[in-house]
């Protein structure tokens, strides 16, 4: 039989156990939510990096194809920036400056370095690569 001296003690113990279970469940939920956000951020970062890498590859192929021509064959706008759907690639000279002047007379061989900025969602990642023309 129940202890008639303390009839509410079972109720108090039950409420305390339920409180502990509730706090534990809320803690697990919060940790899980943070992990999910981190995973989504990591995925966006990876996609942005892949987009930047793709831009590097595309511009290196253009440089290879037009190595004996002027920069205007690669950069239609003559602003030192080649744009793709998910990335922007900057053409740089030996001083580390974007080649944006006189691209009609500047040879492709003057491109020393390229910097690609890939985007995915609100995330951006940048990669720089040296250019060696053979």
C-alpha positions as CSV (number, residue, x, y, z in Angstrom):
1,X,0.0,0.0,0.0
2,X,0.9,3.6,-0.4
3,X,2.5,5.5,2.4
4,X,-0.4,7.6,3.7
5,X,1.9,10.0,5.5
6,X,3.3,11.4,2.2
7,X,0.7,11.0,-0.5
8,X,2.1,13.9,-2.6
9,X,5.6,12.6,-2.7
10,X,4.9,10.3,-5.6
11,X,3.5,13.3,-7.6
12,X,6.5,15.4,-6.7
13,X,9.0,12.7,-7.8
14,X,7.1,12.2,-11.0
15,X,7.2,15.9,-11.8
16,X,10.9,16.0,-11.1
17,X,11.6,13.1,-13.3
18,X,9.5,14.6,-16.1
19,X,11.4,17.9,-15.7
20,X,14.7,16.1,-16.0
21,X,13.5,14.3,-19.2
22,X,12.2,17.6,-20.6
23,X,15.5,19.4,-20.0
24,X,17.4,16.5,-21.6
25,X,15.2,16.5,-24.6
26,X,15.5,20.2,-25.1
27,X,19.3,20.0,-24.8
28,X,19.5,17.3,-27.4
29,X,17.2,19.3,-29.7
30,X,19.3,22.4,-29.4
31,X,22.6,20.5,-30.1
32,X,20.9,18.8,-33.1
33,X,19.8,22.1,-34.5
34,X,23.3,23.6,-34.2
35,X,24.8,20.6,-35.9
36,X,22.2,20.9,-38.8
37,X,23.1,24.6,-39.3
38,X,26.8,23.7,-39.2
39,X,26.3,21.0,-41.8
40,X,24.4,23.3,-44.1
41,X,27.1,26.0,-43.8
42,X,29.8,23.4,-44.5
43,X,27.9,22.3,-47.6
44,X,27.5,25.9,-48.9
45,X,31.2,26.5,-48.3
46,X,32.2,23.3,-50.2
47,X,30.0,24.3,-53.1
48,X,31.5,27.8,-53.2
49,X,35.0,26.4,-53.2
50,X,34.1,24.0,-56.0
51,X,32.6,26.9,-58.0
52,X,35.8,28.9,-57.5
53,X,37.9,25.9,-58.6
54,X,35.8,25.5,-61.7
55,X,36.4,29.2,-62.5
56,X,40.2,28.7,-62.2
57,X,40.0,25.6,-64.5
58,X,37.9,27.5,-67.1
59,X,40.1,30.5,-67.3
60,X,43.3,28.4,-67.4
61,X,41.8,26.6,-70.4
62,X,41.0,30.0,-72.0
63,X,44.6,31.1,-71.4
64,X,45.9,27.9,-72.9
65,X,43.7,28.3,-76.0
66,X,44.6,32.0,-76.5
67,X,48.2,32.1,-75.2
68,X,49.5,33.9,-78.3
69,X,46.6,36.5,-78.4
70,X,45.7,39.6,-76.5
71,X,43.7,39.6,-73.3
72,X,40.5,40.9,-75.0
73,X,40.0,37.3,-76.3
74,X,39.5,36.1,-72.7
75,X,38.1,39.3,-71.1
76,X,35.3,40.7,-73.3
77,X,34.7,43.7,-71.1
78,X,38.4,44.6,-70.7
79,X,37.9,45.1,-67.0
80,X,40.3,42.3,-65.8
81,X,37.3,40.2,-64.6
82,X,35.9,37.1,-66.3
83,X,32.4,36.3,-65.0
84,X,30.8,32.9,-65.0
85,X,27.4,31.9,-63.4
86,X,28.7,31.0,-59.9
87,X,32.2,32.6,-59.9
88,X,34.2,35.7,-60.9
89,X,37.8,35.4,-62.0
90,X,40.3,38.3,-61.8
91,X,43.2,38.4,-64.2
92,X,46.3,39.8,-62.4
93,X,49.7,41.1,-63.5
94,X,53.1,40.7,-61.9
95,X,52.4,43.6,-59.5
96,X,49.4,41.7,-58.2
97,X,47.0,44.3,-59.8
98,X,44.0,43.4,-61.9
99,X,44.7,43.9,-65.6
100,X,42.0,46.3,-66.6
101,X,43.6,48.8,-68.9
102,X,44.5,48.4,-72.6
103,X,43.5,44.7,-72.9
104,X,43.4,45.1,-76.7
105,X,47.2,45.4,-76.7
106,X,48.2,43.5,-73.5
107,X,49.3,39.9,-74.3
108,X,47.8,36.9,-72.5
109,X,51.3,36.1,-71.4
110,X,51.2,39.1,-69.0
111,X,48.7,37.3,-66.9
112,X,50.8,36.0,-64.0
113,X,48.1,35.1,-61.4
114,X,44.4,34.5,-61.4
115,X,42.0,34.8,-58.4
116,X,38.6,33.1,-58.5
117,X,35.8,33.9,-56.2
118,X,33.1,31.2,-56.1
119,X,29.7,31.7,-54.6
120,X,27.0,29.4,-53.2
121,X,24.0,31.0,-51.5
122,X,25.5,33.7,-49.2
123,X,28.9,32.0,-49.0
124,X,31.9,33.1,-50.9
125,X,35.3,31.3,-51.2
126,X,38.4,32.5,-53.1
127,X,41.3,30.6,-54.7
128,X,44.4,32.1,-56.3
129,X,46.5,30.2,-58.8
130,X,49.7,31.1,-60.6
131,X,49.7,31.1,-64.4
132,X,52.5,29.4,-66.3
133,X,52.3,29.6,-70.1
134,X,54.4,27.2,-72.1
